[in-house]
């Protein structure tokens, strides 16, 4: 893997801020020829620095009014049981993120739903039917104080 230089960092910064930039617009912003810019972006993709390009959607405009964090205490997280849980939770569209966590609980799940009724039904019919779930605690998210998908990068001007 090639070490990142200031130009690579600048490309990553620009693309994580606006992944829809054309190669021409990106090359202009970072003051690099279009062909050099294209080569660098391709290398960053091939080396896995750029995992994929996505559009960020407004969940509320799409009718997903409820957002919650579900903290789960698992009854069994052997490797096979953990994989079975992962396979099951991956099937649910309302689950947007899921993490194994340290502490007295085992799993944290981010869920979006159209309403509290739908969220409650999802818990009852899907989550609580999973044999790995011993108990769960819901934290409804009331107000977003900060939201970003950007990963902090070293300043491109310092490299």
ZAMARGU-4260 file (C-alpha; in steps of 0.2 Angstrom, whole numbers, plus 5000, padded with zeros to 4 digits):
<rodrens>
0) 5000/5000/5000 | 5007/5017/4995 | 5008/5030/5010 | 4996/5044/5009 | 5004/5061/5004
5) 4995/5078/5005 | 4987/5076/4988 | 4979/5060/4993 | 4973/5067/5009 | 4966/5082/4999
10) 4957/5070/4987 | 4950/5060/5002 | 4944/5076/5011 | 4936/5083/4995 | 4927/5066/4991
15) 4921/5063/5008 | 4913/5080/5008 | 4905/5078/4991 | 4907/5061/4982 | 4897/5067/4967
20) 4912/5078/4961 | 4917/5075/4944 | 4935/5071/4940 | 4937/5088/4932 | 4929/5097/4947
25) 4940/5087/4959 | 4956/5090/4949 | 4952/5109/4948 | 4949/5109/4967 | 4966/5101/4971
30) 4976/5109/4957 | 4981/5093/4949 | 4979/5088/4930 | 4964/5077/4927 | 4974/5062/4922
35) 4984/5063/4938 | 4969/5065/4948 | 4960/5050/4940 | 4975/5039/4943 | 4976/5044/4961
40) 4957/5041/4964 | 4958/5024/4956 | 4973/5019/4967 | 4964/5025/4982 | 4949/5014/4977
45) 4960/4999/4973 | 4970/5001/4990 | 4953/5002/4999 | 4955/5020/5006 | 4939/5023/4997
50) 4927/5009/5001 | 4912/5015/4991 | 4902/5031/4985 | 4884/5034/4993 | 4871/5047/4993
55) 4865/5052/5011 | 4846/5052/5012 | 4835/5062/5023 | 4826/5049/5034 | 4813/5061/5040
60) 4808/5067/5022 | 4806/5048/5018 | 4794/5046/5033 | 4806/5038/5045 | 4802/5048/5060
65) 4809/5037/5074 | 4827/5034/5077 | 4833/5023/5092 | 4848/5015/5099 | 4844/4997/5106
70) 4856/4990/5119 | 4856/4971/5120 | 4862/4959/5133 | 4865/4943/5124 | 4862/4926/5132
75) 4875/4917/5121 | 4888/4925/5110 | 4898/4910/5105 | 4906/4912/5088 | 4892/4902/5080
80) 4878/4911/5090 | 4886/4928/5086 | 4886/4923/5067 | 4868/4918/5068 | 4864/4934/5076
85) 4874/4944/5063 | 4865/4935/5049 | 4848/4938/5056 | 4851/4957/5060 | 4858/4959/5043
90) 4841/4955/5036 | 4831/4969/5044 | 4830/4985/5034 | 4826/4995/5049 | 4843/4991/5057
95) 4855/5004/5050 | 4870/4999/5061 | 4875/4986/5073 | 4890/4984/5084 | 4897/4972/5097
100) 4902/4983/5112 | 4912/4981/5128 | 4904/4983/5145 | 4890/4975/5154 | 4879/4974/5138
105) 4885/4966/5122 | 4877/4973/5106 | 4871/4991/5101 | 4859/4993/5087 | 4854/5009/5078
110) 4836/5007/5071 | 4825/5019/5061 | 4806/5017/5059 | 4791/5026/5052 | 4782/5027/5069
115) 4783/5021/5087 | 4770/5008/5083 | 4781/5001/5069 | 4796/5001/5081 | 4787/4992/5094
120) 4781/4979/5082 | 4798/4977/5075 | 4805/4974/5093 | 4791/4961/5097 | 4791/4952/5081
125) 4809/4952/5076 | 4822/4957/5089 | 4814/4948/5104 | 4812/4932/5093 | 4831/4930/5092
130) 4837/4917/5104 | 4853/4927/5107 | 4843/4942/5115 | 4842/4940/5134 | 4836/4958/5137
135) 4836/4975/5128 | 4835/4993/5132 | 4828/5007/5120 | 4835/5024/5119 | 4825/5035/5108
140) 4835/5049/5099 | 4826/5065/5102 | 4837/5078/5093 | 4853/5077/5083 | 4866/5088/5091
145) 4880/5082/5078 | 4879/5071/5063 | 4893/5068/5051 | 4899/5053/5040 | 4916/5061/5038
150) 4931/5053/5045 | 4944/5065/5053 | 4959/5066/5042 | 4976/5074/5044 | 4977/5091/5037
155) 4983/5090/5018 | 4993/5106/5021 | 5003/5098/5035 | 5010/5083/5025
</rodrens>
